[in-house]
Amino acid sequence: MSFIAAAKVFACPFVFVALFSLVASDPDLLQDLCVANKAAGIKVNGFPCKDEANVTEADFFYSGLANPGVINNSVGSVATVANVEKISGLNTLGVSLARIDYAPGGLNPPHTHPRATEIIFVLDGELDVGFITTSNKFISKSVKKGDVFVFPRGLVHFQKNNGDKSASVIAGFNSQLPGTQSIAATLFTSTPAVPDNVLTKTFQIGTKEVDKIKNKLAPKKT
């Protein structure tokens, strides 16, 4: 093997590592921990670190996923998140969880997570799940208790409970704050509003239909 060929072979693993680091969801941490100081009032990519002398076990604990969430919406599902906004110690660690509960017939509507891949573990019930690739291929599967399914980062996906019993999953993310954009709500309830002529042309519907959808998706007034 020539010196040049050997150099290329030797360099390949390092190129792969370098490329993988470029597409990682959250940046690597530069210290043992960086508990979020949410009261700092400073805008950074993440949160500033709390003084380590003030860090306690409470910064790394959350019990909010133990019980099913209360479902009181028209789609029949609710997500309870365990991200950096709930667990300050997750800051810079690049992981988070959520619990999603579904009523019989409930739907977690088509949405994306722009900053994370999602992996779900089915706690109870059965779900029809799926995502759509950028080449418009629909990949779907029926999953049941104990099953695992993955939704690649940024792709539109959903979960639907077609059974007559409640269902629940635990979802893991490779981001401390993955973000969620529900497709319908994003387009029809944004502030300021997306122009009607954009929506009518996109969906090939009239302004009356746009108004009906907006009224149905509008947040309930308390």
C-alpha positions as CSV (number, residue, x, y, z in Angstrom):
1,M,0.0,0.0,0.0
2,S,1.4,3.4,-1.0
3,F,2.0,6.1,1.6
4,I,-0.9,8.2,0.1
5,A,-3.3,5.3,0.1
6,A,-2.4,4.5,3.7
7,A,-2.9,8.1,4.7
8,K,-6.4,8.1,3.2
9,V,-7.4,4.9,5.0
10,F,-6.0,6.3,8.3
11,A,-7.9,9.6,7.8
12,C,-11.3,8.1,7.1
13,P,-12.3,7.4,10.7
14,F,-11.3,11.0,11.7
15,V,-13.3,12.5,8.8
16,F,-16.4,10.4,9.9
17,V,-16.0,11.6,13.5
18,A,-15.7,15.2,12.4
19,L,-18.7,15.0,10.2
20,F,-20.8,13.3,12.9
21,S,-19.9,16.1,15.3
22,L,-21.2,18.6,12.8
23,V,-24.6,17.0,12.7
24,A,-25.0,16.3,16.4
25,S,-28.2,17.8,17.8
26,D,-26.8,19.8,20.8
27,P,-23.2,21.0,21.3
28,D,-21.0,19.0,23.6
29,L,-20.6,20.1,27.2
30,L,-17.3,21.7,28.3
31,Q,-17.7,20.9,32.0
32,D,-19.2,18.3,34.2
33,L,-22.5,20.1,34.5
34,C,-24.0,23.5,33.7
35,V,-27.3,23.7,35.6
36,A,-29.5,26.3,33.9
37,N,-29.7,29.7,35.6
38,K,-33.1,30.7,34.1
39,A,-33.1,33.9,36.2
40,A,-29.9,35.3,34.6
41,G,-31.8,37.3,32.0
42,I,-29.0,36.6,29.5
43,K,-29.8,35.2,26.0
44,V,-27.4,32.4,24.9
45,N,-27.7,29.2,22.9
46,G,-29.1,27.3,25.9
47,F,-28.9,28.8,29.4
48,P,-26.1,30.3,31.5
49,C,-24.7,28.1,34.2
50,K,-25.8,28.4,37.8
51,D,-23.0,28.8,40.3
52,E,-22.0,25.2,41.2
53,A,-22.0,26.0,44.9
54,N,-25.8,26.5,44.5
55,V,-26.5,23.3,42.7
56,T,-28.6,20.7,44.5
57,E,-30.2,17.3,43.7
58,A,-33.5,19.2,43.0
59,D,-31.8,20.5,39.8
60,F,-31.7,16.9,38.4
61,F,-35.1,15.6,39.6
62,Y,-38.6,15.6,38.1
63,S,-41.6,13.4,39.0
64,G,-44.0,14.8,36.4
65,L,-44.0,11.7,34.1
66,A,-45.2,9.3,36.7
67,N,-48.9,9.8,36.1
68,P,-51.0,10.2,32.9
69,G,-51.6,13.7,31.7
70,V,-55.1,15.2,31.7
71,I,-56.5,15.3,28.2
72,N,-58.9,18.2,27.6
73,N,-58.5,19.0,23.9
74,S,-60.3,18.0,20.7
75,V,-57.4,15.8,19.3
76,G,-57.4,13.4,22.3
77,S,-53.8,13.5,23.4
78,V,-51.5,15.4,25.8
79,A,-47.7,15.6,26.1
80,T,-46.0,16.1,29.4
81,V,-42.4,17.2,28.9
82,A,-39.3,16.7,30.9
83,N,-36.9,19.0,29.2
84,V,-34.5,21.7,30.4
85,E,-37.4,24.0,31.2
86,K,-38.5,21.4,33.8
87,I,-35.1,19.9,34.8
88,S,-32.5,22.7,35.0
89,G,-29.7,20.1,35.2
90,L,-30.3,19.0,31.6
91,N,-28.7,22.2,30.4
92,T,-25.9,21.2,27.9
93,L,-26.5,17.5,28.4
94,G,-28.4,17.1,25.1
95,V,-31.2,14.8,26.3
96,S,-34.8,15.1,27.4
97,L,-38.0,13.0,27.8
98,A,-41.7,13.4,27.4
99,R,-44.7,11.3,28.2
100,I,-47.6,11.3,25.7
101,D,-51.0,10.0,26.7
102,Y,-53.8,9.2,24.2
103,A,-57.5,8.8,24.8
104,P,-59.3,6.1,22.8
105,G,-59.2,7.4,19.2
106,G,-56.7,10.1,20.2
107,L,-54.2,11.6,17.9
108,N,-50.9,13.4,18.4
109,P,-51.3,15.4,15.2
110,P,-48.6,15.6,12.5
111,H,-45.7,17.7,13.8
112,T,-41.9,18.0,13.7
113,H,-39.1,18.4,16.2
114,P,-36.6,20.7,14.5
115,R,-33.7,20.0,17.0
116,A,-34.0,16.3,17.8
117,T,-34.6,12.7,16.7
118,E,-37.4,11.1,18.8
119,I,-37.6,7.5,20.1
120,I,-40.7,6.2,21.7
121,F,-41.3,3.3,24.1
122,V,-44.9,2.2,24.4
123,L,-46.0,1.9,28.0
124,D,-49.6,0.9,27.4
125,G,-52.1,0.3,24.5
126,E,-51.6,0.2,20.8
127,L,-50.8,3.0,18.3
128,D,-50.5,3.5,14.6
129,V,-47.4,5.7,14.1
130,G,-45.6,7.1,11.0
131,F,-43.4,9.7,9.5
132,I,-42.9,11.1,6.0
133,T,-39.4,11.5,4.4
134,T,-38.3,14.5,2.3
135,S,-38.8,12.3,-0.8
136,N,-42.5,12.0,0.3
137,K,-42.3,8.3,1.4
138,F,-44.7,7.4,4.2
139,I,-43.2,4.9,6.7
140,S,-45.6,3.6,9.2
141,K,-46.1,0.8,11.8
142,S,-48.6,-0.4,14.3
143,V,-46.9,-0.6,17.7
144,K,-48.0,-2.1,21.0
145,K,-46.9,-2.2,24.7
146,G,-43.1,-2.8,24.9
147,D,-42.4,-1.7,21.3
148,V,-39.9,1.0,20.3
149,F,-40.2,3.3,17.2
150,V,-37.9,6.1,16.0
151,F,-38.8,9.3,14.3
152,P,-35.8,10.9,12.5
153,R,-35.0,14.5,13.3
154,G,-37.0,17.2,11.6
155,L,-39.4,14.8,9.7
156,V,-43.2,15.2,10.0
157,H,-44.6,12.4,12.1
158,F,-47.7,11.4,14.2
159,Q,-49.1,8.8,16.5
160,K,-52.8,7.7,16.5
161,N,-54.6,5.5,19.0
162,N,-57.1,3.5,17.0
163,G,-58.1,1.3,19.9
164,D,-60.9,1.5,22.4
165,K,-58.5,1.8,25.4
166,S,-56.1,4.6,26.5
167,A,-52.5,4.4,25.4
168,S,-49.2,6.0,26.6
169,V,-45.6,6.3,25.5
170,I,-42.3,7.6,26.9
171,A,-40.4,9.6,24.3
172,G,-36.7,10.3,24.3
173,F,-34.9,13.1,22.5
174,N,-31.3,13.9,21.8
175,S,-31.8,17.5,22.7
176,Q,-32.4,19.3,26.0
177,L,-35.1,21.3,24.2
178,P,-36.2,19.6,21.0
179,G,-39.0,22.1,20.0
180,T,-42.3,21.0,18.5
181,Q,-44.1,22.5,15.5
182,S,-47.6,21.1,14.9
183,I,-48.2,21.5,11.2
184,A,-51.8,22.6,11.3
185,A,-51.4,24.9,14.3
186,T,-48.3,26.4,12.9
187,L,-49.9,27.4,9.6
188,F,-53.4,28.4,10.9
189,T,-52.8,29.9,14.3
190,S,-49.5,31.8,14.0
191,T,-49.0,35.3,15.2
192,P,-49.0,37.4,13.0
193,A,-51.3,35.2,10.9
194,V,-50.1,33.5,7.7
195,P,-51.8,35.4,4.8
196,D,-55.1,33.8,3.7
197,N,-54.0,33.8,0.1
198,V,-51.0,31.7,1.0
199,L,-53.2,29.1,2.7
200,T,-55.9,29.1,0.1
201,K,-53.4,28.5,-2.7
202,T,-51.3,26.0,-0.7
203,F,-54.3,23.8,0.2
204,Q,-56.5,24.7,-2.8
205,I,-59.4,25.8,-0.6
206,G,-61.4,29.0,-0.2
207,T,-61.2,31.7,2.4
208,K,-64.3,30.3,4.2
209,E,-62.6,27.0,4.7
210,V,-59.5,28.7,6.0
211,D,-61.6,30.7,8.5
212,K,-63.4,27.5,9.7
213,I,-60.0,25.7,10.2
214,K,-58.7,28.8,12.1
215,N,-61.7,28.9,14.4
216,K,-61.4,25.2,15.1
217,L,-57.7,25.3,15.9
218,A,-57.7,28.6,17.8
219,P,-56.6,28.2,21.5
220,K,-59.5,28.0,23.9
221,K,-60.1,31.1,25.9
222,T,-60.0,30.6,29.6
